[in-house]
Amino acid sequence: MPRWFGLALVVLTAVGLPPASDAAPLGENPVKAAKAAARAAPEPLAHVADPKLPKAKRLVIVAGGDVNFGRECGQAILTNPGYDPFQFIEPLWRDADLTFVNLESQISDQKGETQSPTNRLIFTGPPGGADVLARAGIDVVSTANNHAWDYGRSALFETIDNLTRAGVAKVGTGKTFDDAYAPAVLKAGGYSVAVFAVTHIWNQGTFAEHDGRNYVAWARMNVLWNALKKARTEHDVVLFSYHGGAEYIDAPPDPTRRFIASVMETGFVDALIGHHPHVPQGVGWFRKRPVYYSLGNFVFAGHDWAPRTRVGYLARLEIAEDRSIVARACPYTIEGHVPKPVGPNDPRSRELKSYLRGISTSTGGTRISEPDERGCWELNPK
């Protein structure tokens, strides 16, 4: 098996990254304003949504990266409606109070088609994909990404309907503009959790000129600011999902760094989960709040020429009532499109740990513990 560190792979051009001004929060100097707000309220008190609900000692959230039910995975679901690509991952999240993934494909009925016959980069999962998510125990998915419009608006609306039918919450898209930007609110372990999701990448030309701007949440702090502030006062935990960056490189580009800084410097968000590059990127920190810049592929086939597309890690967050966080990363490899955990005694664990430590130097550095019984590493600011 090749070593996971070394020279960077080929850089592919990211589509749709906006100028710095589009990533700004508010005012003439919005990043400065965000920092000032954070200093004014360095640790906003969490709101107890329902004091009658008993709280778990810690809220456990497990988040995964890109899940694609199109292509070969979609055909497997059509052949066997009980197909479960998450089956080997279950030990890593069986005790989670809340689970999240980025749903990288629409879920729509295209009469057996799960990929465009003329373009492999256009795909959809079948309606049964929603049931696969529900059976795996996934509570909420981000649908804000560059494949949200692959088969158009009708397929996006069908995706939303299929998720609703299966009882899986979605965030980042909607049948109206306001719904697209609204957080998903979930109750878990006695906590109230608000989840936001945006995309910073688009496949159908300029996002601001495309009809998708009315139904998909873009990385715009001027739209998100008030909602984030409100969520901080009304919910115990606020999570943010970000889909963006450049594919196949292990360090986030400047537009991604600037936007994520504008989100985290507000002090409103407890943790940020990133995806889209299809390879893992490092973990960074904002006042002890973790940012997973890219979790890598999850249920998504990798490439022979890019071996790091066949590894990834789950983000595991253990959040106490005082909002203190124990952050972990749980590594896995991908066979075909099926993820399989890397256990604590697997020789690949040490190699992948060294890789994560190395790529985290570009995001400020992270200390990584020895693996626990699940194979997960505890992460701390360096």
DAQUIKA-V342485 format. One line per field, one symbol per residue. ss: DSSP state (H for helix, E for strand, C for the rest). phi: phi as a letter, one per 20 degrees, with the letter a starting at -180 (. if undefined). burial: b if it has 24 or more other C-alpha atoms within 12 Angstrom, else e. A space follows every 50 residues. Layout:
ss->???
phi->???
burial->???
This chain:
ss->CCCCCCCCCCCCCCCCCCCHHHHCCCCCCHHHHHHHHHHHCCCCCCCCCC CCCCCCCEEEEEEEEEECCCHHHHHHHHHCCCCCCCCCCHHHHCCCCEEE EEECCEECCCCCCCECCCCCCCEEECCHHHHHHHHCCCCEEECCCCCCCC CHHHHHHHHHHHHHHHCCEEECECCCHHHHHCCEEEEECCEEEEEEEEEC CCCCCCHHHCHHHHCECECCHHHHHHHHHHHHHHCCEEEEEEECCCCCCC CCCHHHHHHHHHHHCCCCCCEEEEECCCCECCEEEECCEEEECCECEEEC CCECCEHHHHEEEEEEEEEECCCCEEEEEEEEEEECCEEEECCCCCHHHH HHHHHHHHHHHHHCCEEECCCCCCCEEEEEEC
phi->.ffecqffegeefeenfefgffeefcmfcfffffffffffcfcgffeefb ffefefgceddcccefddeelffffffffcgegcfegeegfecfefebcb beeecfcbedlnecbgfdbfedbbefgfgfffffffneebcedeafdfdg dnffffffggffffgendfcbocaecgfffeffedcdblnddcdddbbdc bbednfgfddfffeccfefcffeegfffffffedcfccdcdcdrodfmce cffggfffffffffffnedebcddapfmcfcfddbclmdecefbenfcda fecfecfffdcabeeddddefemfcddccdfbdcdmcdfcfdffefgfff ffffffffffffdonbeceffefenedfdbgf
burial->eeebbeeebeeeebbbbbebebbbbbeeebbeebbebbeeeeebebbbbe eeeebeebbbbbbbbbbbbbbbbbbbbbeeeebbbbebbeebbeebbbbb bbbbbbbbbbebbbbeeeeeebbbbbbbbbbbbbebbbbbbbbbbbbbbb bbbebbbbbbbbbbebebbbbbbbbeeeebbbbbbbbbbbbbbbbbbbbb bbbbeebeeeebbbbbbbbbbbbbbebbbebbbbbbbbbbbbbbbbbbbb bbbebbbbbbbbbbbbbbbbbbbbbbbbbbbbbbbbbbbbbbbbbbbbbb bbeeebbbbbbbbbbbbbbbbebbbbbbbbbbbbbebbbbbbbbeeebbb bbbbbbbbbbeebbbbbbbbbeebbbbbbbbe
